């Protein structure tokens, strides 16, 4: 199971890195694209370190933190946050005039949103199940490493 999850993380972040790096040759990068390149590089380096059995705790902390950030998205008052690299299976609770929900699925999604704007009184909370499962798995592996030392 460990190798499958690490392979999945490596493949997803390699695709993101290749796509955005190739995009650098066509136009100037946006801030969000640079963030996604950096996140992809951190994930790739962390997976390689785990495979080489070096810096395990730091690598799992890094991967856990990145996947935690990808597990949640929100728009509260005038602040918006969303980071997703890879498959996207998200449930959103939306408060506009009424309280509604939305289940969203994308096979592969590359999205970064960090924004502030005028207070609208609306809010959105999103939970990405795919990244949340990987986050819990990484935390479990981190606990195993802590117990073995």
Backbone as JSON Lines, residues from 0, in Angstrom:
{"i":0,"aa":"X","n":[0.83,-1.2,0.0],"ca":[0.0,0.0,0.0],"c":[0.87,1.26,0.0]}
{"i":1,"aa":"X","n":[1.95,1.22,0.79],"ca":[2.82,2.39,0.9],"c":[3.38,2.77,-0.46]}
{"i":2,"aa":"X","n":[3.86,1.77,-1.22],"ca":[4.43,2.06,-2.53],"c":[3.4,2.59,-3.51]}
{"i":3,"aa":"X","n":[2.17,2.09,-3.42],"ca":[1.12,2.56,-4.33],"c":[0.8,4.03,-4.08]}
{"i":4,"aa":"X","n":[0.68,4.4,-2.82],"ca":[0.36,5.8,-2.49],"c":[1.52,6.7,-2.9]}
{"i":5,"aa":"X","n":[2.74,6.29,-2.6],"ca":[3.91,7.1,-2.99],"c":[4.04,7.21,-4.5]}
{"i":6,"aa":"X","n":[3.76,6.11,-5.22],"ca":[3.78,6.16,-6.69],"c":[2.74,7.13,-7.22]}
{"i":7,"aa":"X","n":[1.54,7.09,-6.64],"ca":[0.47,8.0,-7.05],"c":[0.87,9.45,-6.81]}
{"i":8,"aa":"X","n":[1.43,9.75,-5.63],"ca":[1.87,11.11,-5.33],"c":[2.96,11.54,-6.31]}
{"i":9,"aa":"X","n":[3.89,10.65,-6.6],"ca":[4.98,10.96,-7.53],"c":[4.46,11.22,-8.94]}
{"i":10,"aa":"X","n":[3.56,10.38,-9.41],"ca":[3.02,10.55,-10.77],"c":[2.22,11.85,-10.89]}
{"i":11,"aa":"X","n":[1.34,12.1,-9.94],"ca":[0.5,13.3,-9.99],"c":[1.36,14.56,-9.98]}
{"i":12,"aa":"X","n":[2.32,14.62,-9.09],"ca":[3.14,15.83,-8.99],"c":[4.13,15.96,-10.14]}
{"i":13,"aa":"X","n":[4.56,14.84,-10.7],"ca":[5.41,14.91,-11.9],"c":[4.64,15.47,-13.08]}
{"i":14,"aa":"X","n":[3.39,15.05,-13.24],"ca":[2.55,15.59,-14.32],"c":[2.37,17.09,-14.14]}
{"i":15,"aa":"X","n":[2.07,17.52,-12.92],"ca":[1.9,18.94,-12.65],"c":[3.18,19.7,-12.96]}
{"i":16,"aa":"X","n":[4.3,19.18,-12.5],"ca":[5.58,19.85,-12.73],"c":[5.89,19.95,-14.23]}
{"i":17,"aa":"X","n":[5.68,18.88,-14.97],"ca":[5.97,18.89,-16.41],"c":[5.06,19.88,-17.14]}
{"i":18,"aa":"X","n":[3.76,19.86,-16.82],"ca":[2.82,20.75,-17.51],"c":[3.15,22.22,-17.26]}
{"i":19,"aa":"X","n":[3.38,22.57,-15.99],"ca":[3.65,23.98,-15.69],"c":[5.05,24.42,-16.13]}
{"i":20,"aa":"X","n":[6.0,23.51,-16.12],"ca":[7.34,23.87,-16.59],"c":[7.31,24.09,-18.1]}
{"i":21,"aa":"X","n":[6.6,23.23,-18.82],"ca":[6.46,23.41,-20.27],"c":[5.72,24.72,-20.56]}
{"i":22,"aa":"X","n":[4.77,25.07,-19.73],"ca":[4.01,26.29,-19.91],"c":[4.88,27.54,-19.72]}
{"i":23,"aa":"X","n":[5.96,27.42,-18.96],"ca":[6.87,28.56,-18.75],"c":[7.5,29.04,-20.06]}
{"i":24,"aa":"X","n":[7.63,28.14,-21.04],"ca":[8.25,28.5,-22.32],"c":[7.29,29.26,-23.23]}
{"i":25,"aa":"X","n":[5.99,29.21,-22.95],"ca":[5.01,29.85,-23.81],"c":[4.58,31.23,-23.34]}
{"i":26,"aa":"X","n":[4.59,31.42,-22.01],"ca":[4.18,32.73,-21.48],"c":[4.75,32.9,-20.09]}
{"i":27,"aa":"X","n":[4.66,34.12,-19.6],"ca":[5.14,34.37,-18.25],"c":[4.23,33.67,-17.24]}
{"i":28,"aa":"X","n":[4.82,33.08,-16.22],"ca":[4.01,32.33,-15.26],"c":[3.21,33.25,-14.34]}
{"i":29,"aa":"X","n":[2.08,32.75,-13.9],"ca":[1.29,33.44,-12.9],"c":[1.75,32.98,-11.52]}
{"i":30,"aa":"X","n":[1.38,33.73,-10.5],"ca":[1.78,33.41,-9.14],"c":[1.33,32.0,-8.74]}
{"i":31,"aa":"X","n":[0.1,31.66,-9.06],"ca":[-0.45,30.34,-8.73],"c":[0.3,29.21,-9.39]}
{"i":32,"aa":"X","n":[0.74,29.42,-10.62],"ca":[1.51,28.39,-11.32],"c":[2.86,28.16,-10.66]}
{"i":33,"aa":"X","n":[3.49,29.24,-10.22],"ca":[4.77,29.11,-9.52],"c":[4.6,28.36,-8.2]}
{"i":34,"aa":"X","n":[3.52,28.66,-7.49],"ca":[3.23,27.95,-6.24],"c":[3.05,26.46,-6.51]}
{"i":35,"aa":"X","n":[2.32,26.13,-7.55],"ca":[2.09,24.72,-7.86],"c":[3.38,24.02,-8.3]}
{"i":36,"aa":"X","n":[4.26,24.72,-8.99],"ca":[5.56,24.13,-9.34],"c":[6.36,23.84,-8.08]}
{"i":37,"aa":"X","n":[6.39,24.8,-7.15],"ca":[7.13,24.61,-5.9],"c":[6.54,23.47,-5.08]}
{"i":38,"aa":"X","n":[5.23,23.4,-4.97],"ca":[4.57,22.32,-4.23],"c":[4.88,20.98,-4.88]}
{"i":39,"aa":"X","n":[4.85,20.91,-6.21],"ca":[5.16,19.67,-6.91],"c":[6.6,19.24,-6.66]}
{"i":40,"aa":"X","n":[7.52,20.19,-6.71],"ca":[8.93,19.86,-6.46],"c":[9.11,19.35,-5.03]}
{"i":41,"aa":"X","n":[8.46,19.99,-4.07],"ca":[8.56,19.53,-2.67],"c":[8.01,18.12,-2.52]}
{"i":42,"aa":"X","n":[6.89,17.83,-3.17],"ca":[6.33,16.47,-3.1],"c":[7.25,15.45,-3.76]}
{"i":43,"aa":"X","n":[7.79,15.78,-4.91],"ca":[8.69,14.86,-5.61],"c":[9.93,14.59,-4.77]}
{"i":44,"aa":"X","n":[10.52,15.62,-4.22],"ca":[11.72,15.46,-3.38],"c":[11.38,14.62,-2.14]}
{"i":45,"aa":"X","n":[10.25,14.88,-1.54],"ca":[9.85,14.12,-0.35],"c":[9.64,12.64,-0.65]}
{"i":46,"aa":"X","n":[9.0,12.34,-1.77],"ca":[8.79,10.94,-2.14],"c":[10.13,10.26,-2.42]}
{"i":47,"aa":"X","n":[11.03,10.95,-3.11],"ca":[12.34,10.37,-3.4],"c":[13.1,10.12,-2.09]}
{"i":48,"aa":"X","n":[13.01,11.03,-1.15],"ca":[13.68,10.84,0.16],"c":[13.09,9.64,0.9]}
{"i":49,"aa":"X","n":[11.79,9.46,0.85],"ca":[11.17,8.3,1.49],"c":[11.64,7.03,0.82]}
{"i":50,"aa":"X","n":[11.7,7.03,-0.51],"ca":[12.16,5.85,-1.24],"c":[13.61,5.51,-0.91]}
{"i":51,"aa":"X","n":[14.42,6.53,-0.68],"ca":[15.84,6.31,-0.35],"c":[16.03,6.07,1.14]}
{"i":52,"aa":"X","n":[14.92,6.11,1.89],"ca":[14.93,5.89,3.33],"c":[15.79,6.93,4.06]}
{"i":53,"aa":"X","n":[15.73,8.17,3.6],"ca":[16.45,9.27,4.21],"c":[15.47,10.38,4.57]}
{"i":54,"aa":"X","n":[15.71,11.02,5.69],"ca":[14.89,12.15,6.15],"c":[13.4,11.79,6.15]}
{"i":55,"aa":"X","n":[13.07,10.63,6.69],"ca":[11.7,10.13,6.64],"c":[10.72,11.05,7.35]}
{"i":56,"aa":"X","n":[11.05,11.47,8.56],"ca":[10.12,12.3,9.32],"c":[9.84,13.63,8.61]}
{"i":57,"aa":"X","n":[10.9,14.27,8.16],"ca":[10.73,15.56,7.47],"c":[9.94,15.38,6.18]}
{"i":58,"aa":"X","n":[10.22,14.32,5.45],"ca":[9.51,14.06,4.19],"c":[8.03,13.81,4.43]}
{"i":59,"aa":"X","n":[7.73,12.99,5.43],"ca":[6.31,12.73,5.73],"c":[5.61,13.96,6.29]}
{"i":60,"aa":"X","n":[6.3,14.76,7.08],"ca":[5.71,16.02,7.55],"c":[5.39,16.93,6.37]}
{"i":61,"aa":"X","n":[6.32,17.04,5.45],"ca":[6.13,17.9,4.28],"c":[4.93,17.41,3.44]}
{"i":62,"aa":"X","n":[4.91,16.11,3.14],"ca":[3.8,15.56,2.37],"c":[2.47,15.71,3.1]}
{"i":63,"aa":"X","n":[2.48,15.48,4.4],"ca":[1.25,15.6,5.19],"c":[0.73,17.03,5.17]}
{"i":64,"aa":"X","n":[1.63,17.98,5.35],"ca":[1.22,19.39,5.35],"c":[0.64,19.79,3.99]}
{"i":65,"aa":"X","n":[1.31,19.38,2.92],"ca":[0.83,19.73,1.57],"c":[-0.54,19.1,1.31]}
{"i":66,"aa":"X","n":[-0.71,17.83,1.69],"ca":[-2.0,17.19,1.44],"c":[-3.09,17.69,2.38]}
{"i":67,"aa":"X","n":[-2.71,18.17,3.56],"ca":[-3.69,18.83,4.43],"c":[-4.19,20.11,3.77]}
{"i":68,"aa":"X","n":[-3.27,20.9,3.21],"ca":[-3.67,22.15,2.54],"c":[-4.58,21.88,1.34]}
{"i":69,"aa":"X","n":[-4.39,20.73,0.69],"ca":[-5.21,20.4,-0.46],"c":[-6.56,19.79,-0.07]}
{"i":70,"aa":"X","n":[-6.7,19.4,1.18],"ca":[-7.93,18.73,1.63],"c":[-9.08,19.7,1.83]}
{"i":71,"aa":"X","n":[-8.78,20.96,2.08],"ca":[-9.82,21.93,2.39],"c":[-9.74,23.13,1.46]}
{"i":72,"aa":"X","n":[-10.9,23.64,1.12],"ca":[-10.97,24.91,0.39],"c":[-12.11,25.71,1.02]}
{"i":73,"aa":"X","n":[-11.96,27.0,1.01],"ca":[-12.99,27.82,1.64],"c":[-13.0,29.23,1.1]}
{"i":74,"aa":"X","n":[-14.14,29.86,1.25],"ca":[-14.34,31.27,1.01],"c":[-15.09,31.78,2.22]}
{"i":75,"aa":"X","n":[-14.43,32.55,3.04],"ca":[-15.02,33.1,4.24],"c":[-14.83,34.61,4.23]}
{"i":76,"aa":"X","n":[-15.92,35.32,4.41],"ca":[-15.93,36.78,4.38],"c":[-15.23,37.27,3.11]}
{"i":77,"aa":"X","n":[-13.98,37.69,3.17],"ca":[-13.32,38.21,1.97],"c":[-12.04,37.43,1.64]}
{"i":78,"aa":"X","n":[-11.93,36.22,2.13],"ca":[-10.73,35.42,1.92],"c":[-11.08,34.09,1.27]}
{"i":79,"aa":"X","n":[-10.33,33.73,0.22],"ca":[-10.56,32.47,-0.48],"c":[-9.27,31.67,-0.54]}
{"i":80,"aa":"X","n":[-9.39,30.34,-0.37],"ca":[-8.25,29.44,-0.43],"c":[-8.65,28.16,-1.14]}
{"i":81,"aa":"X","n":[-7.85,27.75,-2.11],"ca":[-8.06,26.45,-2.77],"c":[-6.75,26.04,-3.42]}
{"i":82,"aa":"X","n":[-6.29,24.85,-3.09],"ca":[-5.1,24.26,-3.71],"c":[-5.43,22.82,-4.0]}
{"i":83,"aa":"X","n":[-5.4,22.45,-5.27],"ca":[-5.65,21.07,-5.67],"c":[-4.71,20.71,-6.8]}
{"i":84,"aa":"X","n":[-3.99,19.62,-6.6],"ca":[-3.14,19.05,-7.64],"c":[-3.52,17.57,-7.72]}
{"i":85,"aa":"X","n":[-4.17,17.19,-8.8],"ca":[-4.54,15.79,-8.97],"c":[-6.04,15.59,-8.99]}
{"i":86,"aa":"X","n":[-6.47,14.36,-8.72],"ca":[-7.91,14.05,-8.73],"c":[-8.66,14.91,-7.71]}
{"i":87,"aa":"X","n":[-9.86,15.27,-8.06],"ca":[-10.65,16.18,-7.24],"c":[-12.04,15.59,-7.03]}
{"i":88,"aa":"X","n":[-12.29,15.11,-5.83],"ca":[-13.62,14.67,-5.43],"c":[-13.98,15.49,-4.2]}
{"i":89,"aa":"X","n":[-14.71,16.58,-4.42],"ca":[-14.96,17.54,-3.36],"c":[-16.45,17.7,-3.09]}
{"i":90,"aa":"X","n":[-16.75,17.9,-1.82],"ca":[-18.09,18.25,-1.39],"c":[-18.03,19.69,-0.88]}
{"i":91,"aa":"X","n":[-18.88,20.53,-1.45],"ca":[-18.92,21.94,-1.07],"c":[-20.24,22.25,-0.38]}
{"i":92,"aa":"X","n":[-20.16,23.0,0.7],"ca":[-21.34,23.55,1.36],"c":[-21.3,25.04,1.07]}
{"i":93,"aa":"X","n":[-22.37,25.55,0.45],"ca":[-22.38,26.91,-0.07],"c":[-23.52,27.69,0.59]}
{"i":94,"aa":"X","n":[-23.18,28.86,1.1],"ca":[-24.18,29.76,1.67],"c":[-24.21,31.02,0.81]}
{"i":95,"aa":"X","n":[-25.2,31.11,-0.06],"ca":[-25.42,32.34,-0.8],"c":[-26.69,32.95,-0.21]}
{"i":96,"aa":"X","n":[-27.8,32.71,-0.83],"ca":[-29.06,33.1,-0.21],"c":[-29.57,31.95,0.65]}
{"i":97,"aa":"X","n":[-29.47,30.75,0.1],"ca":[-29.85,29.54,0.82],"c":[-28.6,28.71,1.06]}
{"i":98,"aa":"X","n":[-28.73,27.72,1.9],"ca":[-27.65,26.79,2.17],"c":[-27.78,25.63,1.19]}
{"i":99,"aa":"X","n":[-26.78,25.44,0.34],"ca":[-26.81,24.37,-0.65],"c":[-25.51,23.57,-0.56]}
{"i":100,"aa":"X","n":[-25.5,22.45,-1.25],"ca":[-24.29,21.64,-1.31],"c":[-24.05,21.22,-2.76]}
{"i":101,"aa":"X","n":[-22.8,20.9,-3.03],"ca":[-22.42,20.51,-4.38],"c":[-21.33,19.46,-4.29]}
{"i":102,"aa":"X","n":[-21.5,18.37,-5.01],"ca":[-20.47,17.35,-5.11],"c":[-19.81,17.51,-6.47]}
{"i":103,"aa":"X","n":[-18.5,17.69,-6.46],"ca":[-17.76,17.98,-7.68],"c":[-16.69,16.92,-7.89]}
{"i":104,"aa":"X","n":[-16.6,16.4,-9.12],"ca":[-15.57,15.41,-9.44],"c":[-14.83,15.82,-10.71]}
{"i":105,"aa":"X","n":[-13.53,15.85,-10.63],"ca":[-12.67,16.08,-11.79],"c":[-11.57,15.03,-11.75]}
{"i":106,"aa":"X","n":[-11.31,14.38,-12.87],"ca":[-10.31,13.32,-12.93],"c":[-8.93,13.88,-12.59]}
{"i":107,"aa":"X","n":[-8.62,15.05,-13.11],"ca":[-7.33,15.7,-12.8],"c":[-7.56,17.2,-12.77]}
{"i":108,"aa":"X","n":[-7.18,17.82,-11.69],"ca":[-7.42,19.24,-11.51],"c":[-6.14,19.9,-11.02]}
{"i":109,"aa":"X","n":[-5.78,21.0,-11.65],"ca":[-4.66,21.82,-11.21],"c":[-5.22,23.2,-10.91]}
{"i":110,"aa":"X","n":[-5.38,23.49,-9.62],"ca":[-6.02,24.76,-9.27],"c":[-5.39,25.33,-8.01]}
{"i":111,"aa":"X","n":[-5.08,26.61,-8.08],"ca":[-4.6,27.34,-6.91],"c":[-5.34,28.66,-6.86]}
{"i":112,"aa":"X","n":[-5.95,28.93,-5.72],"ca":[-6.67,30.18,-5.52],"c":[-6.37,30.69,-4.12]}
{"i":113,"aa":"X","n":[-5.78,31.84,-4.07],"ca":[-5.5,32.53,-2.81],"c":[-5.84,33.98,-3.09]}
{"i":114,"aa":"X","n":[-6.94,34.43,-2.52],"ca":[-7.48,35.7,-2.96],"c":[-8.19,36.42,-1.82]}
{"i":115,"aa":"X","n":[-8.17,37.71,-1.89],"ca":[-9.01,38.53,-1.01],"c":[-9.81,39.47,-1.89]}
{"i":116,"aa":"X","n":[-11.02,39.74,-1.49],"ca":[-11.88,40.64,-2.25],"c":[-12.93,41.18,-1.3]}
{"i":117,"aa":"X","n":[-13.82,41.98,-1.79],"ca":[-14.83,42.62,-0.96],"c":[-15.71,41.61,-0.24]}
{"i":118,"aa":"X","n":[-16.14,41.94,0.94],"ca":[-16.98,41.07,1.75],"c":[-18.35,40.94,1.11]}
{"i":119,"aa":"X","n":[-18.72,39.72,0.75],"ca":[-20.01,39.49,0.12],"c":[-21.04,38.92,1.08]}
{"i":120,"aa":"X","n":[-20.63,38.43,2.22],"ca":[-21.55,37.8,3.15],"c":[-21.81,36.34,2.82]}
{"i":121,"aa":"X","n":[-21.33,35.88,1.69],"ca":[-21.46,34.48,1.3],"c":[-20.26,33.7,1.82]}
{"i":122,"aa":"X","n":[-20.43,32.38,1.95],"ca":[-19.29,31.55,2.31],"c":[-19.42,30.19,1.65]}
{"i":123,"aa":"X","n":[-18.27,29.56,1.47],"ca":[-18.19,28.23,0.88],"c":[-17.15,27.44,1.66]}
{"i":124,"aa":"X","n":[-17.49,26.22,2.02],"ca":[-16.54,25.3,2.64],"c":[-16.47,24.05,1.78]}
{"i":125,"aa":"X","n":[-15.25,23.64,1.42],"ca":[-15.08,22.47,0.58],"c":[-14.17,21.45,1.23]}
{"i":126,"aa":"X","n":[-14.47,20.19,1.0],"ca":[-13.68,19.09,1.52],"c":[-13.35,18.17,0.38]}
{"i":127,"aa":"X","n":[-12.04,18.01,0.1],"ca":[-11.59,17.14,-0.97],"c":[-11.28,15.77,-0.38]}
{"i":128,"aa":"X","n":[-12.13,14.8,-0.67],"ca":[-12.0,13.47,-0.07],"c":[-10.74,12.74,-0.5]}
{"i":129,"aa":"X","n":[-10.36,12.86,-1.75],"ca":[-9.18,12.17,-2.25],"c":[-7.93,12.59,-1.48]}
{"i":130,"aa":"X","n":[-7.72,13.89,-1.35],"ca":[-6.54,14.39,-0.66],"c":[-6.63,14.17,0.85]}
{"i":131,"aa":"X","n":[-7.84,14.17,1.39],"ca":[-8.01,13.92,2.82],"c":[-7.63,12.47,3.16]}
{"i":132,"aa":"X","n":[-8.0,11.52,2.32],"ca":[-7.63,10.11,2.54],"c":[-6.11,9.95,2.5]}
{"i":133,"aa":"X","n":[-5.47,10.58,1.52],"ca":[-4.01,10.5,1.44],"c":[-3.38,11.17,2.65]}
{"i":134,"aa":"X","n":[-3.93,12.29,3.11],"ca":[-3.42,12.96,4.31],"c":[-3.48,12.03,5.52]}
{"i":135,"aa":"X","n":[-4.61,11.36,5.74],"ca":[-4.73,10.44,6.87],"c":[-3.76,9.27,6.74]}
{"i":136,"aa":"X","n":[-3.57,8.78,5.52],"ca":[-2.61,7.7,5.31],"c":[-1.19,8.16,5.66]}
{"i":137,"aa":"X","n":[-0.82,9.36,5.24],"ca":[0.53,9.89,5.54],"c":[0.72,10.09,7.05]}
{"i":138,"aa":"X","n":[-0.31,10.53,7.74],"ca":[-0.24,10.68,9.2],"c":[-0.04,9.31,9.85]}
{"i":139,"aa":"X","n":[-0.73,8.31,9.34],"ca":[-0.58,6.95,9.88],"c":[0.86,6.46,9.69]}
{"i":140,"aa":"X","n":[1.41,6.69,8.52],"ca":[2.8,6.29,8.25],"c":[3.78,7.06,9.14]}
{"i":141,"aa":"X","n":[3.49,8.32,9.39],"ca":[4.34,9.13,10.25],"c":[4.32,8.6,11.69]}
{"i":142,"aa":"X","n":[3.17,8.16,12.15],"ca":[3.08,7.57,13.5],"c":[3.89,6.28,13.58]}
{"i":143,"aa":"X","n":[3.86,5.48,12.53],"ca":[4.64,4.24,12.51],"c":[6.13,4.57,12.6]}
{"i":144,"aa":"X","n":[6.56,5.57,11.88],"ca":[7.98,5.97,11.92],"c":[8.35,6.47,13.31]}
{"i":145,"aa":"X","n":[7.48,7.23,13.94],"ca":[7.76,7.73,15.29],"c":[7.86,6.58,16.3]}
{"i":146,"aa":"X","n":[7.01,5.57,16.15],"ca":[7.02,4.44,17.07],"c":[8.27,3.57,16.9]}
{"i":147,"aa":"X","n":[8.78,3.5,15.69],"ca":[9.96,2.67,15.41],"c":[11.25,3.3,15.9]}
{"i":148,"aa":"X","n":[11.25,4.6,16.16],"ca":[12.48,5.25,16.6],"c":[12.59,5.34,18.08]}
